[in-house]
């Protein structure tokens, strides 16, 4: 059996394996509880309050919400994939391994942002929830749904910007788990700016954050089944095969590591979990 065919055969066999535990129950219950509270308590008051926010607050809110646009993230991650693939075909073993890991990690970011963005666009147009500014201009409340309207004014639930923000910061948390609370806080802070500019209700933002996080987690599990970027640990969670420190340039490494020839890259063949 040739090497390419063996590589394909190994991955085809992995598809029949049982999917790992993805801890979805607690996540789903917590999200539903927050959404119900937001529906019942927060949406109407915050929707009316957004009309009276100070113009300076609205201005900075608009600046922060631009961070949640997916275009620049998709372009940057796609460019990073190309650079990684180029590095994977040159240099010594370490350089090639870095290139492969960089290309796969960038592909993971691209797949997470793209898949969550496409999915949320479909859902929000199917639901057809009016945006908060329609409370003032046309007196249309948050529960006046217009399913399959395909009008941007009726595409509030869930928030697409919040989905992209959550997906991006979840990707960052996977590679830098020590700072995950910081990433979580930044995601919530930036996403909540969508309520300041009257683009979304709090419940839209909460669902968007959960949706982006969940899509990214699902993509990580998918990648782990092909041992790309991730592996499944003993608790059933996807974790990176390599630390982000593995991409540190050689001149930034300690002299001891260079002298010993040690590597912090997982150079083993990609043969499943």
C-alpha positions as CSV (number, residue, x, y, z in Angstrom):
1,X,0.0,0.0,0.0
2,X,1.4,3.4,-1.0
3,X,2.0,6.1,1.6
4,X,-0.8,8.5,0.2
5,X,-3.3,5.7,0.1
6,X,-2.4,4.6,3.6
7,X,-2.8,8.2,4.8
8,X,-6.3,8.4,3.3
9,X,-7.3,4.9,4.6
10,X,-6.3,5.9,8.2
11,X,-8.5,9.0,8.1
12,X,-11.4,7.1,6.6
13,X,-11.3,4.6,9.4
14,X,-11.3,7.4,12.0
15,X,-14.7,8.6,10.8
16,X,-16.3,5.4,12.2
17,X,-14.9,6.2,15.7
18,X,-17.3,7.5,18.4
19,X,-17.2,11.3,18.7
20,X,-15.7,12.5,22.0
21,X,-17.8,13.9,24.8
22,X,-18.4,17.6,24.0
23,X,-20.0,18.7,27.3
24,X,-22.9,20.3,25.6
25,X,-25.6,19.9,28.2
26,X,-24.4,22.3,30.8
27,X,-23.5,24.8,28.1
28,X,-26.9,24.6,26.6
29,X,-28.8,24.9,29.9
30,X,-26.8,27.9,30.9
31,X,-27.3,29.6,27.6
32,X,-31.1,29.0,27.6
33,X,-31.3,30.4,31.2
34,X,-29.5,33.6,30.2
35,X,-31.6,34.0,27.1
36,X,-34.9,33.6,29.0
37,X,-33.8,36.2,31.6
38,X,-32.8,38.6,28.8
39,X,-36.1,38.1,27.0
40,X,-38.1,38.6,30.1
41,X,-36.1,41.4,31.9
42,X,-33.5,43.1,29.7
43,X,-34.6,43.4,26.1
44,X,-37.4,46.0,26.4
45,X,-35.6,48.3,28.9
46,X,-32.2,48.1,27.1
47,X,-33.9,48.6,23.7
48,X,-35.6,51.9,24.9
49,X,-32.5,53.0,26.8
50,X,-30.3,52.7,23.7
51,X,-32.2,55.8,22.3
52,X,-30.8,58.0,25.1
53,X,-27.2,56.9,25.2
54,X,-24.7,59.8,25.0
55,X,-23.4,60.4,21.4
56,X,-19.8,59.8,22.5
57,X,-20.7,56.4,24.0
58,X,-22.5,55.5,20.7
59,X,-19.5,56.6,18.7
60,X,-17.0,54.4,20.6
61,X,-19.6,51.6,20.5
62,X,-19.6,51.8,16.8
63,X,-15.8,51.7,16.6
64,X,-15.7,48.6,18.8
65,X,-18.4,46.8,16.8
66,X,-16.3,47.1,13.6
67,X,-14.0,44.6,15.3
68,X,-16.7,42.0,14.9
69,X,-16.7,42.1,11.1
70,X,-15.6,38.9,9.6
71,X,-14.0,40.2,6.4
72,X,-10.6,41.1,7.8
73,X,-10.3,38.0,9.9
74,X,-11.1,35.7,7.0
75,X,-8.6,37.5,4.7
76,X,-5.9,37.5,7.4
77,X,-6.4,33.8,8.2
78,X,-6.5,32.8,4.6
79,X,-3.2,34.7,3.9
80,X,-1.7,32.9,7.0
81,X,-2.7,29.5,5.5
82,X,-0.9,30.3,2.3
83,X,2.2,31.5,4.2
84,X,2.2,28.4,6.3
85,X,1.9,26.1,3.3
86,X,4.8,27.8,1.7
87,X,6.9,27.3,4.8
88,X,5.9,23.7,5.0
89,X,7.6,22.9,1.7
90,X,11.0,24.4,2.6
91,X,13.8,24.2,5.2
92,X,14.6,21.6,7.7
93,X,12.2,19.3,9.6
94,X,11.5,21.9,12.3
95,X,10.7,24.6,9.8
96,X,8.4,22.3,7.8
97,X,6.6,21.2,11.0
98,X,6.1,24.9,12.0
99,X,4.7,25.6,8.6
100,X,2.2,22.7,8.8
101,X,1.1,23.7,12.3
102,X,0.8,27.4,11.3
103,X,-1.2,26.5,8.2
104,X,-3.5,24.2,10.1
105,X,-4.1,26.6,12.9
106,X,-4.9,29.4,10.5
107,X,-7.2,27.1,8.7
108,X,-8.9,26.4,12.0
109,X,-9.5,30.1,12.5
110,X,-10.8,30.5,8.9
111,X,-13.1,27.5,9.2
112,X,-14.5,28.7,12.6
113,X,-15.3,32.2,11.4
114,X,-16.6,31.2,8.1
115,X,-18.8,28.3,9.3
116,X,-20.3,30.3,12.2
117,X,-20.9,33.3,10.0
118,X,-22.7,31.3,7.3
119,X,-24.8,29.4,9.9
120,X,-25.8,32.5,11.9
121,X,-26.8,34.4,8.6
122,X,-29.2,31.5,7.8
123,X,-30.7,31.4,11.3
124,X,-31.2,35.1,11.7
125,X,-33.0,35.4,8.4
126,X,-35.2,32.4,9.1
127,X,-36.1,33.9,12.6
128,X,-36.8,37.4,11.3
129,X,-36.6,39.4,14.6
130,X,-36.8,43.2,14.3
131,X,-33.9,45.3,15.4
132,X,-34.2,47.7,18.4
133,X,-34.2,50.9,16.4
134,X,-37.5,49.8,14.9
135,X,-39.0,50.4,18.4
136,X,-38.7,54.2,17.7
137,X,-39.0,54.5,14.0
138,X,-41.9,52.1,13.4
139,X,-43.0,51.0,16.9
140,X,-42.2,47.4,16.2
141,X,-41.4,45.5,19.5
142,X,-38.8,42.8,20.0
143,X,-41.4,40.0,19.7
144,X,-42.9,41.0,16.4
145,X,-41.1,38.3,14.4
146,X,-41.3,38.2,10.7
147,X,-39.8,34.8,9.7
148,X,-38.0,34.5,6.3
149,X,-38.3,38.2,5.7
150,X,-34.7,38.5,4.4
151,X,-34.7,42.2,5.3
152,X,-31.7,43.5,7.3
153,X,-34.1,45.3,9.6
154,X,-35.5,41.9,10.6
155,X,-32.2,40.1,11.1
156,X,-31.5,40.8,14.8
157,X,-31.5,37.3,16.3
158,X,-28.8,36.1,16.8
159,X,-26.2,38.8,16.5
160,X,-23.7,38.1,13.7
161,X,-21.1,40.4,15.0
162,X,-21.3,38.7,18.4
163,X,-20.9,35.3,16.7
164,X,-17.8,36.4,14.9
165,X,-16.3,38.0,18.1
166,X,-17.0,34.8,20.1
167,X,-15.5,32.6,17.4
168,X,-12.4,34.7,17.2
169,X,-11.8,34.9,21.0
170,X,-12.6,31.2,21.4
171,X,-9.9,30.4,18.9
172,X,-7.5,32.6,20.9
173,X,-8.5,30.8,24.1
174,X,-7.7,27.4,22.6
175,X,-4.1,28.4,21.9
176,X,-3.6,30.6,25.0
177,X,-5.7,28.9,27.7
178,X,-4.0,30.9,30.5
179,X,-5.7,34.0,29.2
180,X,-9.1,32.6,28.5
181,X,-10.9,34.7,31.1
182,X,-9.4,37.8,29.6
183,X,-10.6,36.7,26.1
184,X,-14.1,35.9,27.5
185,X,-14.3,39.3,29.1
186,X,-13.2,41.1,26.0
187,X,-15.7,39.1,23.9
188,X,-18.6,40.0,26.2
189,X,-17.5,43.7,26.4
190,X,-17.2,44.1,22.6
191,X,-20.3,42.2,21.8
192,X,-22.5,44.2,24.2
193,X,-21.6,47.3,22.2
194,X,-24.1,46.0,19.7
195,X,-26.9,47.0,22.2
196,X,-25.4,50.5,22.5
197,X,-25.7,51.2,18.8
198,X,-29.3,49.9,18.7
199,X,-28.4,47.0,16.4
200,X,-29.3,44.1,18.8
201,X,-31.1,43.3,22.0
202,X,-29.2,41.7,24.9
203,X,-30.7,38.2,24.1
204,X,-29.4,38.5,20.5
205,X,-25.9,39.2,21.8
206,X,-26.0,36.3,24.3
207,X,-27.2,33.8,21.7
208,X,-24.6,35.2,19.2
209,X,-21.8,34.7,21.8
210,X,-22.9,31.1,22.5
211,X,-23.4,30.3,18.9
212,X,-19.9,31.5,17.9
213,X,-18.3,29.6,20.8
214,X,-20.2,26.4,20.1
215,X,-19.4,26.5,16.3
216,X,-15.7,27.0,17.1
217,X,-15.7,24.1,19.6
218,X,-17.4,21.9,17.0
219,X,-14.8,22.8,14.4
220,X,-12.0,22.0,16.9
221,X,-13.5,18.5,17.5
222,X,-13.7,18.0,13.7
223,X,-10.1,19.0,13.3
224,X,-9.1,16.7,16.2
225,X,-10.5,13.6,14.4
226,X,-7.9,14.2,11.7
227,X,-5.3,15.1,14.3
228,X,-5.0,18.6,12.7
229,X,-4.0,21.2,15.3
230,X,-6.0,19.4,18.1
231,X,-6.2,16.1,19.9
232,X,-8.7,14.9,22.4
233,X,-7.6,14.7,26.0
234,X,-8.7,12.3,28.7
235,X,-11.7,14.5,29.6
236,X,-13.0,14.4,26.1
237,X,-12.1,18.0,25.2
238,X,-10.1,19.1,22.2
239,X,-6.7,20.6,23.1
240,X,-4.0,21.9,20.8
241,X,-1.3,19.4,19.9
242,X,1.3,22.2,20.1
243,X,1.6,25.3,22.2
244,X,1.6,28.6,20.3
245,X,5.1,29.0,21.7
246,X,6.2,26.4,19.1
247,X,6.0,29.1,16.5
248,X,8.5,31.3,18.3
249,X,11.4,32.3,16.0
250,X,14.7,30.7,16.6
251,X,16.4,33.9,17.8
252,X,13.9,34.3,20.6
253,X,14.6,30.8,22.0
254,X,16.9,30.2,24.9
255,X,20.5,29.2,24.2
256,X,20.0,26.0,26.2
257,X,17.1,24.8,24.0
258,X,19.1,25.5,20.9
259,X,22.2,23.7,22.2
260,X,20.3,20.6,23.2
261,X,18.3,20.4,20.0
262,X,15.1,20.1,21.8
263,X,11.8,20.8,20.1
264,X,8.4,21.7,21.5
265,X,6.7,20.7,18.3
266,X,4.7,17.5,18.0
267,X,6.5,15.9,15.0
268,X,4.6,12.6,15.1
269,X,2.6,11.5,12.1
270,X,-1.1,12.5,12.2
271,X,-2.7,9.2,12.9
272,X,-5.8,10.0,14.9
273,X,-6.3,10.8,18.6
